[in-house]
């Protein structure tokens, strides 16, 4: 969560200097997972809560959409993460999971 937060803050600080209209932009972030080599992967609930929190704290409210790349997460788990993130609180306009291999 810490690394993703820093990256998002840096991205939006730099992009903000260009005057980009965020309502025309789509963000492609990662889910906040423990990492593939971590022994404790955490629950679907943990991933959803952390992901939602990082997005709400670091992404401009008027972003047009958020499309997650799978990052090697299998389809079933990707779907579980996304579904739980969506039911956390849907105040983001658009969320989807994009499998980079399709």
VENNOR-V832434 format. One record per backbone hydrogen bond with DSSP energy under -0.5 kcal/mol. NH is the residue of the N-H (numbers start at 1). CO is the residue of the C=O. Records with the same first field share a line. If there is no record, write none. Layout:
NH->CO ; CO
//
This chain:
5->1
6->2
7->3
8->4
9->5
10->6
11->7
12->8
13->9
14->10
15->11
16->12
17->13 ; 14
18->15
19->16
20->15
22->20
24->21
25->22
27->65
33->31
34->41
38->35
41->39
47->43
48->44
49->45
50->46
51->47
52->48
53->49
54->50
55->51
56->52
57->53
58->54
59->55
63->60
64->22 ; 25
65->25
66->94
67->27
68->66 ; 96
69->29
70->98
73->70
78->74
79->75
80->76
81->77
82->78
83->79
84->80
85->81
86->82
87->83
88->84 ; 85
89->85
91->89
96->66
98->68 ; 96
99->97
100->98
102->99
//
